[in-house]
Amino acid sequence: MPTLQQLASVLRSKNAGPFQITLDIIFPDAPTCRRVLDAGVLTPQAVASLYGVGADAVSIIPFQRVHAIKVTVPRTTGARGSGSAFDRDVYGAQQHGLLGEIECPADS
């Protein structure tokens, strides 16, 4: 089964404020985006288990007009926030790798 990393044209992460990370998944076309959405593999529970956060804190927003899905999760540095002591990724730019490993079944 292909992974989100293989299906996406762009998979990136960045800060969404000092306490959240946003993960953008942009697909090359509408059918690929629809395939991932229909497969049901991108759920708050799945993302929460990857990032060690509660499922209720995960937001998944499809933007089908531009073939994209936006996922927002809390920073795992806790209440310290971006740029605080012991923060290893001040820009949130290295957090998308885990999401890219989610597998998506073939079209039916």
N, C-alpha and C positions, 0 to 999 in steps of 0.2 A: 504494500500500500504506500502511496506517496505521502510525504509529510507536507505540512503547511509551508515549510521552507521551499519545498520543491514546486508547489503549486502557485505560490505568490510571486509577483514581480518585485514587490517591495515588502520587507518585513523589518520594522524598525521600532525603537523605543525612545522615549524622551520624557523629561519632567512634565507633569501636569500640575504644577505648583510644588511647594516644598515637601508635601507629604504623599504625593501620588505619582505613579508612572503611567504613561499612556503607551499602548502598543498598537501600531498601525499595521494592518495587513491589507495590501493592495494587490488585487488580482489582475491578470492581463485582459480579462473579458467577463461579461455577465454570466455565461454558463459556468465558469470556474468558481466564481463567487457564489452562485446559486448552489453549486455542488457541495461546497463546504457548509453553507447554511442548512441545506436539506439533510446533510449527513448527521447533524446533531452532535458533532464531536467537539464543538466549541461552546461549552456550557460554563456557567459560573463555578460549578463544582469541579470541573476538569481543570480550569485555570487556577482556582483556589488551591487545589492539591499540588500543582506545579510550583506555585509561588509561596506556599506556606501561609496563606491568609484565609480569612473566613469567606465563604461563598457569598454571603450577604454584602460583602465589601467590593465585589467584582461587578463591573458594569460592562456589558457587551452591546455595542450599538452598530447595526449594519447600515451602511450607506450604499445601497444597491445602485443608485444613479451613477456612482463613480467606481463601482466594483470594489468596495472596501468594507472592512470591519474594524471598528475601534474598540479596544479593550482597555479599561482603566482598572488598576489595582493599587492598593496602598503600598508605599515604599516599605521594604522589609527592615529598614533601619529604625522603624518604630517612630516614637514621638520626637526623635532628635531631628529628623528632616534632612533635606538636601544641604550638603555643605557643612554638616555638623561633625564633631569629632568621630572618627572611625567610619565615616561614610566613604565607601570604596568606589562609588560611581556618582559623582556630584551632578552630572548632567542626565543621569538615567539612560545613557546611550548604549549600555551593554546588557540590557535586561530582556531582550527579545529572543535570545537563543532557546530558552526552554519552550516557549510557545511554538517555535518552528518545528519541534519534534513531534507534535500531535499528528497522528496518522489519520488520513481521510480515505474511506473506502472508495472503490471504483464506482463510476456512474452505473446506475441500474437501468 
